[in-house]
């Protein structure tokens, strides 16, 4: 049985087919330093799915992961800051996001394995 914890998050892209295509192109060749920062934070699986301009991220993390530690490490990493600034050209916050919020945690409302 896995001791990893799963988080799901959502974010929107600007609703422009050209920008969406560019965003996907960047994610076909994510910068190595970004991949390293993700792995070093304790994230062991990260997938992003898209429908129209809505993004859905699945993250599985180990026991060492914390959002606070990840945010502090990201703020101190100039490459991560450049990546985030670049990605924000394509992204837009969900309507319920607070100022400065990007990806919002989603609430799990159903689990097949809990409903047997």
C-alpha positions as a Markdown table, in Angstrom:
| # | Residue | x | y | z |
|---|---|---|---|---|
| 1 | Unk | 0.0 | 0.0 | 0.0 |
| 2 | Unk | 1.3 | 3.4 | -1.0 |
| 3 | Unk | 2.2 | 5.9 | 1.7 |
| 4 | Unk | 2.0 | 8.7 | -0.8 |
| 5 | Unk | -0.6 | 11.4 | -0.5 |
| 6 | Unk | -2.5 | 12.6 | -3.6 |
| 7 | Unk | -3.6 | 16.2 | -4.3 |
| 8 | Unk | -5.7 | 17.4 | -7.2 |
| 9 | Unk | -5.6 | 21.1 | -8.3 |
| 10 | Unk | -7.2 | 23.2 | -11.0 |
| 11 | Unk | -6.3 | 26.3 | -13.0 |
| 12 | Unk | -7.5 | 27.9 | -16.2 |
| 13 | Unk | -5.6 | 28.9 | -19.3 |
| 14 | Unk | -6.4 | 32.0 | -21.2 |
| 15 | Unk | -9.1 | 30.9 | -23.7 |
| 16 | Unk | -7.0 | 31.4 | -26.8 |
| 17 | Unk | -6.1 | 28.4 | -29.0 |
| 18 | Unk | -2.7 | 29.8 | -29.9 |
| 19 | Unk | -1.7 | 30.4 | -26.3 |
| 20 | Unk | -3.1 | 27.0 | -25.3 |
| 21 | Unk | -0.9 | 25.3 | -28.0 |
| 22 | Unk | 2.2 | 27.2 | -26.8 |
| 23 | Unk | 1.5 | 26.2 | -23.2 |
| 24 | Unk | 1.3 | 22.6 | -24.3 |
| 25 | Unk | 4.5 | 22.9 | -26.3 |
| 26 | Unk | 6.4 | 24.1 | -23.2 |
| 27 | Unk | 5.1 | 21.1 | -21.2 |
| 28 | Unk | 6.5 | 18.7 | -23.8 |
| 29 | Unk | 9.9 | 19.9 | -22.9 |
| 30 | Unk | 9.8 | 21.2 | -19.3 |
| 31 | Unk | 13.1 | 22.8 | -18.3 |
| 32 | Unk | 15.4 | 20.3 | -16.5 |
| 33 | Unk | 15.8 | 22.6 | -13.4 |
| 34 | Unk | 12.0 | 22.7 | -13.1 |
| 35 | Unk | 11.7 | 18.9 | -13.2 |
| 36 | Unk | 14.5 | 18.7 | -10.6 |
| 37 | Unk | 12.8 | 21.2 | -8.2 |
| 38 | Unk | 9.6 | 19.2 | -8.5 |
| 39 | Unk | 11.3 | 15.9 | -7.6 |
| 40 | Unk | 13.4 | 17.5 | -4.8 |
| 41 | Unk | 10.3 | 18.8 | -3.2 |
| 42 | Unk | 8.9 | 15.3 | -2.6 |
| 43 | Unk | 6.5 | 15.2 | -5.6 |
| 44 | Unk | 6.8 | 11.6 | -7.0 |
| 45 | Unk | 4.0 | 11.9 | -9.7 |
| 46 | Unk | 2.7 | 15.0 | -11.4 |
| 47 | Unk | 0.3 | 14.9 | -14.3 |
| 48 | Unk | -1.6 | 17.7 | -15.9 |
| 49 | Unk | -4.8 | 17.2 | -18.0 |
| 50 | Unk | -6.7 | 19.7 | -20.1 |
| 51 | Unk | -10.3 | 20.1 | -21.3 |
| 52 | Unk | -10.9 | 23.3 | -23.2 |
| 53 | Unk | -9.0 | 25.9 | -21.2 |
| 54 | Unk | -9.4 | 24.2 | -17.8 |
| 55 | Unk | -6.3 | 22.4 | -16.4 |
| 56 | Unk | -6.4 | 19.6 | -13.8 |
| 57 | Unk | -3.2 | 18.5 | -12.0 |
| 58 | Unk | -2.7 | 15.3 | -10.1 |
| 59 | Unk | 0.2 | 15.2 | -7.7 |
| 60 | Unk | 1.3 | 12.3 | -5.5 |
| 61 | Unk | 3.8 | 13.3 | -2.8 |
| 62 | Unk | 5.9 | 11.5 | -0.3 |
| 63 | Unk | 6.0 | 12.2 | 3.4 |
| 64 | Unk | 8.7 | 14.9 | 3.0 |
| 65 | Unk | 6.4 | 17.1 | 0.9 |
| 66 | Unk | 4.7 | 20.2 | 2.2 |
| 67 | Unk | 3.2 | 23.1 | 0.2 |
| 68 | Unk | 4.9 | 25.6 | 2.5 |
| 69 | Unk | 8.4 | 24.1 | 2.0 |
| 70 | Unk | 7.7 | 24.0 | -1.8 |
| 71 | Unk | 6.6 | 27.6 | -1.9 |
| 72 | Unk | 9.7 | 28.7 | 0.1 |
| 73 | Unk | 12.1 | 26.7 | -2.2 |
| 74 | Unk | 10.3 | 28.0 | -5.3 |
| 75 | Unk | 10.6 | 31.6 | -4.1 |
| 76 | Unk | 14.3 | 31.2 | -3.6 |
| 77 | Unk | 14.9 | 29.6 | -7.0 |
| 78 | Unk | 15.4 | 32.1 | -9.9 |
| 79 | Unk | 14.7 | 29.4 | -12.6 |
| 80 | Unk | 11.4 | 28.5 | -11.0 |
| 81 | Unk | 10.5 | 32.1 | -10.8 |
| 82 | Unk | 11.3 | 32.6 | -14.5 |
| 83 | Unk | 9.2 | 29.5 | -15.4 |
| 84 | Unk | 6.3 | 30.7 | -13.3 |
| 85 | Unk | 6.4 | 34.2 | -14.8 |
| 86 | Unk | 6.5 | 32.6 | -18.3 |
| 87 | Unk | 3.6 | 30.2 | -17.5 |
| 88 | Unk | 1.5 | 33.1 | -16.1 |
| 89 | Unk | 1.4 | 34.5 | -19.6 |
| 90 | Unk | -0.8 | 31.6 | -20.5 |
| 91 | Unk | -2.6 | 31.0 | -17.2 |
| 92 | Unk | -5.5 | 32.8 | -15.5 |
| 93 | Unk | -6.8 | 32.3 | -12.0 |
| 94 | Unk | -10.0 | 30.6 | -11.4 |
| 95 | Unk | -12.8 | 33.1 | -10.5 |
| 96 | Unk | -12.8 | 32.1 | -6.8 |
| 97 | Unk | -9.0 | 32.5 | -6.5 |
| 98 | Unk | -7.6 | 35.0 | -4.0 |
| 99 | Unk | -5.0 | 37.5 | -5.3 |
| 100 | Unk | -1.8 | 35.8 | -6.1 |
| 101 | Unk | -3.3 | 32.3 | -6.1 |
| 102 | Unk | -2.8 | 30.1 | -9.2 |
| 103 | Unk | -3.5 | 26.4 | -8.8 |
| 104 | Unk | -6.4 | 25.7 | -6.4 |
| 105 | Unk | -6.7 | 22.5 | -4.4 |
| 106 | Unk | -9.8 | 20.5 | -5.3 |
| 107 | Unk | -11.9 | 18.7 | -2.8 |
| 108 | Unk | -12.4 | 14.9 | -3.3 |
| 109 | Unk | -16.1 | 14.2 | -3.4 |
| 110 | Unk | -16.1 | 10.5 | -4.5 |
| 111 | Unk | -13.9 | 7.5 | -4.2 |
| 112 | Unk | -15.0 | 4.2 | -5.8 |
| 113 | Unk | -13.0 | 2.2 | -3.2 |
| 114 | Unk | -14.8 | 3.9 | -0.3 |
| 115 | Unk | -18.2 | 3.1 | -1.8 |
| 116 | Unk | -18.2 | -0.7 | -2.0 |
